[in-house]
């Protein structure tokens, strides 16, 4: 009898267990629906010896439903009038409760005349989340004479099971459970047991998706022979089924652990000596399906730590094997341990806990944390906690996060795994108080990380729920319980910090508005604004009831000065405010650099490296060029960084190189070691980047994404190389995604070229003798990445970072991601002409409709992008556009838009004031003259002068 005939015979037996029995029958009692669009067909049959009616019908119900009208679905067509019949019923996710992973349903046959239930089917368990269960394994066409065999089945993420040793290639009653993730696969390894160790005979891979979508319960795969073995058409067949995934609560898990603890005898499995053939085994597989064990609570080991394995003994008990310590135990490895506190208010049942999911912030943490951060007395609590205040003052990144949350509570969901934020908030927890009912503390053994377990909502979080939050009722009670001294009303509201920040951000616009709308008190209000800029919250509270100041604030609100800002604009604004508060480039002294244009790089090397790092960080910088009379109100400084970056980062000089032949992003060149004083040059390059950041200037270069990540201290990945070094990425990606053949003879080494000679460098000690295999290729890729991006240029990178962080602390940069750091450092070279024209101001009688201005823009539209950048450099001193666009061009004392002023006679060339982003344009009589004069000024004017 062939396999297919066995399948259909068994299936028919299941559908009609007794042809003479009355009732309603189903083909099976469990259904697995793996995804939203999946469906399964249930064959529902019935038989009644008595008469039936033309109005009879069958309804589909949840088992707890007693009202006949509350059916999920029903069928009458094909049912009415037949005493014996069968219908097919498609079951989908629509038949289940929305938030339930499993539901129990049944079918009920109703008499259409009397309305009574004539028969009810057995219950059907429909579930969305399941384990794949391997129940039996058999190998066919295998020479197993005089061999002791075993099989290891390994899940993609590390969960594995190993069978008992058998003298025949047949293993029954296994019950191996694996998660039903369709992106994963099972690796089945057949081994021969030997005295010293086990030798691999062959391997096969079966994807979980094939198991889920296969109509057959037996899955076959060809066995790939290992080295030293020859297999002829050997196949391995596994019998699979599904079991509902058990999502146990914390209490259930603890109870199960206690039950396991009660077992005090460890019976290891013995060898199996089954004596039936593969064909006989195949028939037994299906009998197992029909005589299913009622106990289906075997737990998955998909979350076991590395080096652990779970096995099942002959009594169907779980044994945990620790290969690291070479021991076995009944108890699963402990991921979290309960922390015992004096004030714990729930009973402790066990000192172990197994966590089946990675800890994540409970949804209940959101209102607790946000209410505390946005509470009226947050700053009072902050000043009461010296440890928290110290963290707050030392970390600009933490201050940015807190201000972000005070503006928008929804941002908390993006920060719920930020350990720095959680550690800061937990300082405020009142540890003298007991935890709320149903809460406890657990500790992860590896790193002593504390977690707060909420048994009520079955969640685990990092946030201590004992934050000091006073609700409005408590506040009112306190007010009633004592007499309150007289005090002034605060007319500006409760959120003083946010308002102070907002006022400082709009100080310039507010002063201009007050001078226009309230000239009689403008001097007074401007002084108040300056005072608030220095004192912050305290200064604002001092003027909270000043009538003139309140009127000024109302003017600001009505005028709607502030535009909607992107998250990146808020970050950059906060970055520069933090630098200013920390005293960067604020004086009181000044550093004056006088440089020669024809020897710029060497002059910068001598003069910048000679200045003390503290002065570079704190003092203002003034730049002038030799033989040029110009005052530095921002223009010469911007041009200096533009010119220096074009020189020092130019691959021609050998310090940096292009990341690939088709990319113009830069990285440190390994050949830079051949440059004289390369350590000092790299230090200078880092200081140039740092000085550009603190002086609001930009550089004319773009680095690779991994380089920005190294600056920010963010881990880089293989995918970061996809757009920077395509060839290197494809090479490593091929190794990652393909089976590594030892015949390729790849070792843990990298090639290194020095002075035209190719050398070999070991990635780890003994790397030249260590072959790359499937087991260690992830480590090889990681080491190769580190070599490519860091180790190969370790000295140069260290010197560059030392130079950068000696000028600006890394802590200030942490609020940015790599793309944002690139934008704030280098801006953009793509010019939006509409944005440029929209953010241009006119003076001296010019306007957007003036003929000369129309000719000017006509000429700009005719230019190429490189010519437009040349014009931009002529007027502003730099070729890069800020990340916010032309509205964010900077002048000598803050933001200054691109300006065109009417000046001079028609015989003069246009002139530029780079400190003020101003172009002085004569009122030319024709378009041709304007074009010629402007081109001449752009190409010939390269120096500064004073009138």
C-alpha positions in Angstrom: 0.0 0.0 0.0 1.5 3.4 -1.0 1.5 6.5 1.2 -1.3 8.3 -0.5 -3.7 5.5 0.0 -2.9 5.4 3.7 -3.7 9.0 4.0 -7.1 8.8 2.4 -8.1 5.7 4.4 -7.2 7.3 7.7 -9.0 10.5 6.7 -12.2 8.7 5.8 -12.1 6.9 9.1 -11.8 10.2 10.9 -14.8 11.7 9.1 -17.1 8.7 9.7 -16.1 7.0 12.9 -19.4 5.0 13.0 -21.6 5.0 9.9 -24.7 4.0 11.9 -24.3 6.6 14.7 -26.6 9.6 14.6 -25.3 13.2 15.0 -23.1 15.7 13.4 -19.4 14.9 12.8 -16.2 16.7 11.8 -13.0 15.6 10.1 -10.8 17.1 12.8 -11.0 19.0 16.1 -8.2 21.6 15.6 -7.5 24.3 13.0 -4.4 26.4 12.7 -4.8 29.7 10.8 -1.2 31.1 10.4 -2.0 34.5 8.9 -4.8 37.0 8.3 -5.7 35.8 4.8 -5.4 32.0 5.6 -8.4 29.8 5.7 -9.1 26.1 6.4 -12.0 24.0 5.2 -13.9 21.8 7.7 -16.0 19.0 6.3 -19.2 18.8 8.4 -21.2 15.6 8.0 -24.5 14.5 9.7 -26.7 11.4 9.9 -30.2 11.1 11.3 -32.4 7.9 11.0 -35.6 9.9 11.6 -37.1 12.4 9.2 -35.6 15.8 8.5 -37.2 19.0 7.3 -36.7 21.4 4.4 -36.1 24.2 6.8 -33.4 22.6 8.9 -30.1 24.4 9.2 -26.6 24.2 10.8 -25.1 27.1 12.8 -21.5 27.8 13.8 -21.2 29.0 17.4 -18.6 29.8 20.1 -18.9 27.0 22.7 -20.0 29.4 25.4 -22.9 30.9 23.4 -26.4 29.8 24.4 -28.5 32.1 22.3 -29.4 30.4 19.0 -29.6 33.8 17.3 -26.0 34.7 18.1 -24.4 32.4 15.5 -21.1 33.3 13.8 -22.3 31.7 10.5 -24.9 29.3 9.3 -25.8 27.2 6.3 -29.1 25.9 5.1 -28.4 25.3 1.4 -27.3 21.7 1.0 -28.6 20.8 4.5 -32.4 20.9 4.3 -34.3 17.8 3.5 -31.4 15.3 3.7 -31.1 12.8 6.5 -27.4 12.1 5.6 -25.0 14.6 4.0 -21.9 16.6 4.1 -21.0 20.3 3.6 -17.7 22.1 3.4 -17.3 25.1 5.8 -14.4 27.6 5.3 -13.1 28.9 8.6 -11.1 32.3 8.6 -9.8 34.8 11.1 -13.2 36.6 10.8 -14.7 33.7 12.8 -12.4 34.4 15.8 -12.4 37.1 18.4 -10.1 40.0 17.4 -7.7 39.8 20.3 -7.8 36.1 20.9 -5.0 33.8 19.8 -7.4 30.8 20.0 -11.1 30.2 20.2 -13.3 27.1 20.6 -16.3 26.7 18.3 -18.8 24.0 17.5 -21.5 23.2 14.9 -25.2 22.7 15.9 -27.9 21.1 13.8 -31.3 22.8 14.3 -34.7 21.6 13.5 -36.3 24.3 11.4 -39.9 23.4 12.6 -39.4 23.2 16.4 -36.3 25.3 16.7 -34.6 22.7 18.9 -31.0 21.5 18.6 -31.0 18.0 17.3 -27.2 17.5 17.5 -24.0 19.3 18.5 -20.6 18.5 17.1 -17.4 18.1 19.2 -15.5 21.3 20.0 -13.1 22.6 17.4 -10.1 24.6 18.6 -9.2 27.4 16.2 -5.9 29.1 16.9 -3.6 31.7 15.3 -0.4 31.1 17.2 1.0 27.6 17.1 4.0 25.4 17.6 5.2 23.1 14.9 5.5 19.7 16.5 7.8 17.0 15.1 6.3 13.7 16.2 8.4 11.1 14.4 11.3 10.8 12.0 12.3 8.1 9.5 15.2 7.8 7.0 14.8 5.8 3.8 17.4 4.2 1.6 20.0 4.4 4.3 22.6 1.7 5.0 22.4 1.6 8.8 23.9 -1.8 9.4 26.1 -1.9 12.5 25.6 1.8 13.2 24.1 3.7 16.1 22.2 6.7 14.8 20.7 9.8 16.2 19.1 13.0 14.8 19.5 16.6 15.8 16.8 19.1 14.8 17.9 22.7 15.1 15.7 25.8 14.7 17.1 28.9 12.9 17.5 30.9 16.1 19.2 28.3 18.2 16.4 26.0 19.7 17.4 22.4 19.2 16.4 18.8 20.1 18.3 15.6 19.9 16.8 12.1 19.7 17.8 9.0 21.5 20.4 6.7 19.9 18.8 4.0 17.7 20.1 1.2 15.7 17.4 1.7 13.1 16.7 5.1 11.4 13.3 5.4 13.1 12.3 7.6 16.0 8.8 7.7 17.3 6.9 9.6 20.0 9.2 12.6 19.8 6.9 15.7 20.4 9.6 18.3 19.5 8.1 21.8 19.6 9.3 24.7 17.5 7.8 28.2 17.0 5.8 28.6 13.7 7.8 31.6 12.3 7.5 31.2 8.5 10.8 33.0 7.9 12.7 30.3 9.8 13.7 26.7 8.9 14.6 23.4 10.6 18.0 21.9 10.0 17.9 18.2 10.4 21.3 16.5 11.0 21.7 12.7 10.9 24.7 11.5 13.0 26.5 8.3 13.7 27.2 7.8 17.4 30.8 6.9 18.1 32.9 6.4 21.2 34.7 9.7 21.1 32.2 11.9 19.3 29.4 11.9 16.8 30.1 12.0 13.1 27.7 13.8 10.8 26.3 11.6 8.0 24.1 14.2 6.2 21.9 17.2 6.6 18.6 18.4 5.3 16.7 21.7 5.6 12.9 22.1 5.8 11.4 25.6 5.9 8.6 26.2 8.5 6.6 27.8 5.7 6.6 24.5 3.8 5.3 22.7 6.9 2.5 25.2 7.5 1.3 25.3 3.9 1.7 21.6 3.1 -1.5 19.6 2.8 0.4 16.5 3.9 1.4 15.7 7.5 4.6 13.9 6.3 7.3 16.2 4.9 10.2 14.7 2.9 13.6 16.1 2.2 16.7 14.8 0.5 19.7 14.2 2.8 22.9 16.0 1.7 25.9 13.8 2.4 28.6 15.1 4.7 32.3 14.7 3.9 33.3 11.0 3.8 29.8 9.7 3.1 28.1 8.7 -0.1 24.3 8.7 0.1 22.2 7.4 -2.8 18.7 9.0 -2.9 18.5 9.0 0.9 15.5 10.9 2.1 14.5 11.9 5.6 10.8 12.1 6.4 9.3 13.8 9.4 5.7 13.6 10.7 4.5 17.1 11.8 1.5 18.6 13.4 0.5 21.8 15.2 -0.3 22.6 18.8 -1.6 25.9 20.1 1.1 28.1 21.5 0.7 28.3 25.3 1.1 31.9 26.5 1.6 31.2 30.2 1.2 33.9 32.8 4.0 34.5 35.3 2.1 32.6 38.0 1.6 29.6 35.7 5.2 29.6 34.8 6.2 29.6 38.5 3.8 26.8 39.3 5.2 24.7 36.5 8.7 25.3 37.8 7.6 24.1 41.2 6.2 21.0 39.7 9.4 20.3 37.9 11.3 20.9 41.2 9.2 18.2 42.9 10.8 15.6 40.6 13.8 14.3 42.5 14.9 11.4 40.2 16.7 12.0 36.9 16.0 9.2 34.5 18.1 9.6 31.4 16.7 8.2 28.2 17.9 4.8 27.1 18.7 3.6 23.6 15.8 2.7 21.4 15.7 -0.7 19.7 12.6 -0.3 17.5 12.3 -3.2 15.1 9.8 -2.0 12.5 10.4 -1.0 9.0 10.0 2.5 7.5 6.7 1.5 5.9 5.3 0.2 9.2 6.5 3.3 10.9 4.7 5.5 8.3 1.4 3.8 9.1 2.0 4.3 12.8 2.5 8.0 12.3 -1.1 8.3 11.2 -2.4 6.2 14.1 -0.6 8.7 16.3 -2.7 11.5 14.8 -5.9 9.7 15.6 -4.8 8.8 19.2 -3.5 12.1 20.2 -2.2 12.6 23.7 -4.3 14.9 25.8 -1.2 16.5 27.3 0.0 19.1 24.8 1.8 21.6 27.0 5.4 20.8 26.1 7.2 24.1 26.2 9.3 25.5 23.4 13.0 26.1 24.0 13.3 28.8 21.4 14.5 31.3 24.1 17.2 29.1 25.7 20.6 30.8 26.2 23.5 29.9 24.0 25.0 26.6 24.9 21.8 25.1 26.3 19.6 22.4 24.8 16.4 20.7 25.8 15.7 17.0 25.4 12.8 14.7 26.2 13.3 11.4 28.1 11.3 8.2 27.7 8.7 9.5 30.3 8.1 12.6 28.1 9.8 14.8 30.7 12.0 17.8 29.7 15.7 17.7 30.5 17.8 20.8 30.1 21.4 20.2 29.0 24.0 22.8 29.8 26.9 22.2 27.4 28.9 25.0 28.9 29.0 23.4 32.4 28.5 19.9 31.1 25.6 19.1 33.3 21.9 18.3 33.1 19.0 19.6 35.1 15.2 19.5 35.4 15.1 23.3 35.8 15.2 25.6 32.8 18.0 28.2 32.8 17.1 31.3 34.8 16.9 34.5 32.8 15.4 36.6 35.6 15.6 36.1 39.3 13.1 37.6 41.8 14.7 40.3 43.9 13.6 40.1 47.5 12.9 43.5 49.2 11.9 44.3 52.7 8.8 46.2 51.5 7.6 43.6 49.0 3.9 43.2 49.3 3.2 40.0 47.4 4.1 36.5 48.6 7.2 34.8 47.0 6.5 31.3 45.7 9.9 30.6 44.0 13.2 32.1 43.5 13.3 31.4 39.7 11.6 32.8 36.7 11.7 32.0 33.0 10.9 34.9 30.6 9.7 33.7 27.2 9.7 37.2 25.6 12.2 40.0 25.6 11.3 42.6 28.3 9.6 45.6 27.0 8.0 48.7 28.5 4.5 48.1 29.7 1.8 50.2 28.3 0.9 51.1 31.8 4.3 52.8 32.1 3.3 55.4 29.6 1.0 57.4 31.8 3.2 57.0 34.9 6.3 58.4 33.3 4.6 61.1 31.2 2.5 62.3 34.1 5.6 62.6 36.3 7.7 64.4 33.6 4.9 66.8 32.8 3.8 67.4 36.4 3.8 70.9 37.9 6.4 70.0 40.5 8.8 68.1 38.3 11.6 70.7 38.7 11.0 70.8 42.5 11.5 67.0 42.6 14.6 67.4 40.4 16.3 69.8 42.8 15.5 67.5 45.7 17.5 64.7 44.1 21.2 65.6 43.8 22.0 62.4 41.9 19.3 63.1 39.3 20.2 66.8 39.1 23.9 65.8 38.5 22.8 63.5 35.6 20.5 66.2 34.3 23.3 68.8 34.2 26.0 66.5 32.8 24.0 65.1 29.9 22.7 67.4 27.2 21.1 64.3 25.6 19.1 63.6 28.7 17.9 67.2 28.9 16.9 67.1 25.2 14.8 63.9 25.8 13.0 65.4 28.8 12.1 68.6 27.0 11.0 66.6 24.1 8.6 64.6 26.3 7.3 67.7 28.1 6.3 69.0 24.6 4.8 65.8 23.3 3.9 62.8 25.4 3.5 60.6 22.3 7.3 60.7 21.9 7.6 58.4 25.0 6.8 55.3 22.8 10.0 56.0 20.8 12.1 56.2 24.0 10.6 53.3 26.0 13.8 51.3 25.8 16.2 54.1 26.6 18.1 52.9 29.6 19.5 56.3 30.4 16.1 57.9 30.6 14.7 55.0 32.7 17.7 55.1 35.1 17.1 58.9 35.6 13.4 58.4 36.3 13.9 55.5 38.7 16.0 57.8 40.9 12.8 59.6 41.9 11.0 56.3 42.9 10.1 56.2 46.6 11.7 52.9 47.6 10.5 53.3 51.2 7.0 52.5 49.9 5.8 49.0 48.9 5.2 48.2 45.3 1.6 48.5 44.1 -0.5 45.4 44.4 0.4 42.7 41.9 3.9 44.1 41.2 7.3 42.6 42.0 11.0 43.2 41.1 13.1 40.7 39.1 16.8 40.7 38.2 18.5 39.4 35.2 21.6 37.4 36.3 24.0 38.2 33.4 24.1 42.0 33.9 22.0 42.5 37.1 19.5 44.5 35.2 16.3 45.1 37.3 12.9 44.7 35.8 9.5 45.5 37.3 6.9 42.8 36.8 3.3 43.8 36.6 1.3 40.6 37.2 -2.0 42.5 36.7 -1.3 43.3 33.1 1.3 40.5 32.6 4.0 42.8 31.5 7.6 43.5 32.3 9.2 47.0 32.3 12.2 49.0 33.2 10.3 51.8 35.0 9.7 51.7 38.8 5.9 52.4 39.3 6.6 54.2 42.6 7.2 57.6 41.0 5.9 60.5 43.2 2.8 61.6 41.3 0.2 63.7 43.1 -3.3 63.7 41.6 -5.5 66.7 41.7 -7.6 65.4 44.6 -4.4 65.0 46.8 -3.4 68.6 45.9 -6.8 69.9 46.9 -6.7 68.0 50.2 -3.3 69.5 51.0 -4.6 73.0 50.3 -7.6 72.5 52.6 -5.5 71.0 55.4 -3.5 74.1 56.0 -3.7 77.9 55.7 -1.8 79.1 52.7 0.2 82.3 52.9 -0.7 85.1 50.4 1.1 84.8 47.1 1.0 86.4 43.6 -0.8 84.8 40.8 1.4 83.4 38.1 -0.1 84.8 34.9 2.1 82.9 32.6 0.9 79.4 33.4 2.5 76.3 35.0 5.0 75.1 32.3 7.6 77.7 33.0 10.6 75.8 31.5 9.0 75.4 28.1 7.8 79.0 28.0 11.3 80.2 28.9 12.9 78.1 26.2 10.3 79.4 23.7 10.9 83.0 24.6 14.7 82.6 24.3 14.3 81.0 20.9 12.1 83.9 19.6 13.9 86.6 21.5 15.1 88.5 18.4 11.7 88.5 16.7 10.0 89.4 20.0 12.3 92.4 20.5 11.6 93.6 17.0 7.8 93.2 17.5 7.9 95.1 20.8 9.8 98.0 19.3 7.2 98.3 16.6 4.0 97.7 18.6 5.0 98.9 22.1 7.8 101.6 21.5 7.1 103.3 24.8 8.1 100.3 26.9 10.4 98.5 24.4 13.6 99.3 26.3 12.2 97.9 29.5 10.9 94.7 27.9 14.1 94.1 25.9 16.1 94.3 29.2 13.6 91.8 30.7 14.2 89.4 27.8 17.9 89.7 28.2 17.6 88.9 31.9 15.4 85.8 31.2 18.0 84.6 28.6 20.6 84.5 31.4 18.4 83.3 34.4 16.0 81.1 32.6 13.0 79.8 34.7 13.8 82.1 37.6 14.0 85.2 35.5 10.7 84.4 33.9 9.0 83.9 37.2 10.3 87.2 38.4 8.4 89.0 35.6 5.4 86.7 35.7 3.0 89.5 36.8 4.5 92.4 35.0 1.7 93.8 32.8 4.0 95.1 30.0 5.8 91.8 29.8 2.5 89.8 29.6 1.3 92.1 26.8 4.5 91.4 24.9 3.9 87.7 25.3 0.4 88.1 24.0 1.7 90.0 21.0 4.0 87.1 20.2 1.1 84.6 20.4 -1.1 86.7 18.1 1.6 87.4 15.6 2.3 83.6 15.4 6.0 84.2 14.9 7.1 80.6 15.2 6.6 78.3 12.3 6.1 74.6 12.6 9.5 73.0 13.1 10.6 69.5 12.2 12.1 67.2 14.7 15.5 67.8 13.2 15.2 71.6 13.4 14.3 71.2 17.1 17.3 69.0 17.6 19.7 71.4 15.9 18.2 74.4 17.7 18.7 72.6 21.0 22.2 71.6 20.1 23.4 75.2 19.5 21.5 76.4 22.6 23.3 73.7 24.7 26.7 74.8 23.3 25.9 78.4 24.1 24.9 77.5 27.7 28.0 75.5 28.1 30.1 78.5 27.1 31.4 77.3 23.8 32.8 80.0 21.6 31.5 82.7 24.0 34.7 84.3 25.0 35.6 86.5 26.9 38.8 86.2 24.8 39.3 85.9 21.1 41.6 83.8 19.0 42.9 85.6 15.8 44.1 83.6 12.9 45.9 85.4 10.1 46.4 83.0 7.2 47.9 83.1 3.7 45.6 81.9 0.9 48.5 80.4 -1.1 49.8 78.4 2.0 46.5 77.9 3.8 46.8 74.3 4.9 50.3 74.6 6.3 49.4 77.9 8.1 46.4 76.2 9.6 48.5 73.2 10.7 51.0 75.5 12.5 48.5 77.9 14.1 45.5 75.8 15.0 47.5 73.0 16.6 49.5 75.6 18.5 46.5 76.9 20.4 45.5 75.3 23.7 42.4 73.1 23.3 40.5 74.9 26.1 40.9 78.2 24.2 39.8 76.6 21.0 36.7 75.4 22.8 35.8 78.6 24.7 37.1 81.6 22.9 35.6 83.4 19.9 37.5 83.0 16.6 38.4 85.8 14.2 39.9 85.1 10.8 41.7 87.3 8.3 43.7 86.6 5.2 47.2 88.0 4.5 47.3 91.3 2.5 43.4 91.6 2.8 41.6 94.2 4.8 38.4 92.6 6.1 36.5 92.3 9.3 35.3 88.9 10.4 31.6 89.2 11.2 31.2 85.6 10.0 32.0 85.7 6.3 35.8 85.0 6.5 35.2 82.2 9.1 32.7 80.5 6.8 35.1 80.8 3.9 38.0 79.5 5.9 36.2 76.2 6.8 35.0 75.9 3.2 38.6 76.3 1.9 40.2 74.2 4.6 37.7 71.3 4.1 38.4 71.3 0.4 42.1 71.0 1.0 42.6 68.7 4.0 39.9 66.2 3.0 41.0 66.1 -0.6 42.0 62.5 -1.6 44.9 64.1 -3.5 46.8 64.7 -0.2 46.4 61.1 0.9 44.8 61.5 4.3 41.3 60.5 3.1 40.0 58.5 0.2 36.8 58.0 -1.7 34.8 55.0 -0.3 34.5 53.4 -3.7 35.1 54.2 -7.4 31.5 55.3 -7.9 30.9 57.2 -4.6 32.3 60.6 -3.5 31.8 60.0 0.2 35.0 60.0 2.2 36.7 57.7 4.7 40.2 57.6 6.2 42.8 56.2 3.9 45.0 53.3 5.1 47.7 54.8 3.0 47.7 58.0 5.1 50.5 56.4 7.2 52.8 57.4 4.4 52.1 61.1 5.0 54.6 62.9 7.1 53.2 63.7 10.6 49.9 61.9 9.7 48.9 61.7 13.4 49.0 65.5 13.7 47.2 66.0 10.4 44.4 63.7 11.5 44.2 65.6 14.8 43.9 68.8 12.8 41.1 67.4 10.6 39.1 66.5 13.7 39.6 69.9 15.2 38.4 71.6 12.0 35.2 69.6 12.1 34.7 70.5 15.8 35.4 74.2 15.2 33.0 74.2 12.3 30.3 72.8 14.6 30.7 75.2 17.4 31.0 78.3 15.1 27.9 77.5 13.1 29.9 76.9 9.9 29.8 74.1 7.4 32.4 72.0 5.6 32.6 71.1 2.0 32.8 67.3 2.4 30.6 64.3 3.0 31.7 61.2 4.9 30.4 57.6 4.8 27.5 56.5 7.0 29.8 54.2 9.1 32.2 57.1 9.7 29.3 59.2 11.1 28.2 56.3 13.3 31.7 55.9 14.7 31.7 59.6 15.6 28.4 59.2 17.4 29.3 55.9 19.0 26.5 54.0 17.2 27.2 50.4 16.2 27.5 50.0 12.4 26.2 47.0 10.4 26.9 45.4 7.1 24.0 47.2 5.5 25.8 50.5 6.1 28.3 49.6 3.4 25.6 49.0 0.7 25.7 52.5 -0.6 29.3 53.3 0.1 31.4 50.3 -0.9 29.1 48.1 -3.1 31.8 45.6 -4.0 32.9 44.9 -0.4 29.3 44.7 0.7 28.3 42.2 -2.0 31.3 40.0 -1.1 30.5 39.8 2.6 26.7 39.6 1.9 27.3 36.5 -0.3 29.2 34.8 2.5 26.4 35.7 4.9 23.6 34.3 2.7 25.3 31.2 1.2 26.6 28.0 2.6 30.3 28.3 3.2 32.3 25.6 1.6 35.6 24.7 3.3 37.0 24.1 -0.2 37.0 27.9 -0.7 39.9 27.9 1.8 38.8 31.2 3.4 40.6 32.0 6.6 40.2 34.7 9.3 42.7 37.0 7.5 42.5 40.3 5.6 44.7 41.6 2.9 46.7 44.8 3.5 48.5 46.9 0.9 51.5 49.0 2.0 53.7 50.8 -0.6 52.5 48.5 -3.3 53.0 45.3 -1.4 50.2 43.0 -0.5 50.3 41.5 3.0 48.1 39.3 5.1 46.8 40.3 8.5 45.1 38.0 11.0 41.7 39.1 12.2 42.1 37.1 15.4 45.1 35.2 16.9 45.7 32.1 14.8 43.3 33.4 12.1 45.4 32.2 9.2 44.9 28.6 10.4 41.1 29.0 11.1 38.8 28.2 8.2 35.6 30.2 7.7 32.6 27.8 8.1 28.8 28.2 8.5 29.3 28.1 12.3 31.7 31.0 12.5 31.0 33.1 9.4 29.0 35.7 11.4 32.1 36.2 13.6 34.2 36.5 10.4 31.9 39.1 8.9 31.9 41.1 12.1 35.7 41.1 12.4 36.1 41.9 8.7 33.8 44.9 9.1 35.7 46.1 12.1 39.0 45.7 10.2 37.7 47.6 7.2 36.2 50.5 9.2 38.4 50.8 12.3 41.4 48.4 12.8 42.9 49.1 9.4 43.1 52.9 10.3 43.2 52.6 14.1 45.9 55.2 14.8 44.5 57.7 12.4 40.9 57.3 13.6 41.9 57.7 17.2 43.8 60.9 16.4 40.9 62.3 14.4 38.4 61.6 17.2 40.7 63.0 19.8 40.9 66.2 17.8 37.2 66.4 17.3 36.2 65.7 20.9 38.9 68.0 22.3 36.8 70.8 20.8 33.2 69.6 21.2 32.2 66.8 23.6 30.5 63.8 22.1 27.7 64.1 24.6 26.4 67.1 22.7 26.3 65.2 19.4 24.3 62.2 20.7 20.9 63.7 19.9 21.6 63.3 16.2 21.5 60.3 14.0 24.1 59.8 11.1 22.0 61.6 8.5 21.3 64.5 10.7 25.0 64.9 11.7 25.8 64.9 7.9 23.2 67.7 7.3 24.3 69.9 10.2 27.9 69.5 9.3 27.8 69.7 5.5 24.3 71.0 4.7 23.2 70.3 1.1 24.6 71.1 -2.3 21.2 70.8 -4.1 19.7 74.3 -4.6 16.0 74.8 -4.5 15.5 77.9 -6.6 11.9 78.5 -5.3 13.2 78.3 -1.7 16.1 80.7 -2.5 13.8 83.3 -4.2 11.2 83.0 -1.4 13.8 83.7 1.3 15.5 86.7 -0.4 15.1 90.2 0.9 15.5 93.4 -1.1 16.7 96.9 -0.2 17.4 100.3 -1.7 14.2 100.3 -3.7 14.5 96.8 -5.2 11.6 94.4 -5.1 10.8 91.0 -6.6 9.0 92.7 -9.5 11.8 95.2 -10.3 13.2 94.7 -13.8 16.8 94.3 -12.6 15.7 91.7 -10.0 13.8 89.8 -12.7 16.9 89.8 -14.9 19.0 88.6 -11.9 16.7 85.6 -11.3 16.5 84.9 -15.0 20.3 84.6 -15.0 20.2 82.4 -11.9 17.6 80.1 -13.6 19.9 79.8 -16.7 22.9 78.8 -14.6 24.1 75.2 -13.9 24.0 74.0 -10.3 27.8 74.4 -10.0 27.5 78.0 -11.2 24.8 78.7 -8.7 27.1 77.3 -5.9 29.8 79.7 -7.1 27.4 82.6 -6.8 26.4 81.4 -3.4 30.0 81.3 -2.3 30.7 84.8 -3.7 27.8 86.2 -1.6 27.9 84.1 1.6 31.4 82.6 1.7 30.3 79.0 1.4 28.8 76.6 -1.2 26.6 74.7 1.2 23.0 75.3 2.1 21.8 74.8 5.7 19.6 71.8 6.3 16.6 74.0 6.9 17.1 75.8 3.5 17.8 79.4 2.7 15.7 80.7 5.6 18.5 79.5 7.9 21.5 81.3 6.3 23.6 82.8 9.1 25.0 86.3 9.3 27.2 88.1 11.9 24.7 88.0 14.7 22.2 85.2 13.9 20.0 84.3 11.0 20.3 86.6 8.0 18.5 85.9 4.7 20.1 86.3 1.3 19.8 90.1 0.5 20.1 92.1 -2.7 20.8 95.8 -2.1 20.8 98.6 -4.7 24.2 100.2 -4.9 26.7 102.0 -7.2 26.6 103.1 -10.8 26.2 100.9 -13.9 30.0 100.9 -14.5 30.7 99.1 -11.2 31.0 95.4 -10.6 28.6 93.8 -8.1 30.2 93.4 -4.6 29.4 91.0 -1.8 29.3 91.3 2.0 29.8 87.7 3.1 29.3 88.5 6.8 25.7 89.7 6.0 24.9 87.5 3.0 24.4 90.7 1.0 24.9 91.3 -2.7 25.3 95.0 -3.7 23.9 95.1 -7.2 24.0 98.3 -9.5 20.9 99.1 -11.4 22.1 97.9 -14.8 20.2 99.0 -17.9 20.1 95.6 -19.8 20.1 91.9 -19.0 23.3 91.4 -21.0 25.3 93.9 -18.9 24.0 92.4 -15.7 25.0 88.9 -16.8 28.6 90.0 -17.9 29.2 92.1 -14.7 28.0 89.4 -12.4 30.0 86.7 -14.1 33.2 88.8 -13.9 32.6 89.5 -10.2 32.0 85.8 -9.4 35.2 84.6 -11.2 37.6 87.4 -10.5 36.8 88.5 -6.9 38.8 86.4 -4.4 39.8 88.7 -1.6 38.4 91.0 1.2 38.7 94.7 1.5 37.4 97.5 3.8 35.8 100.7 2.4 
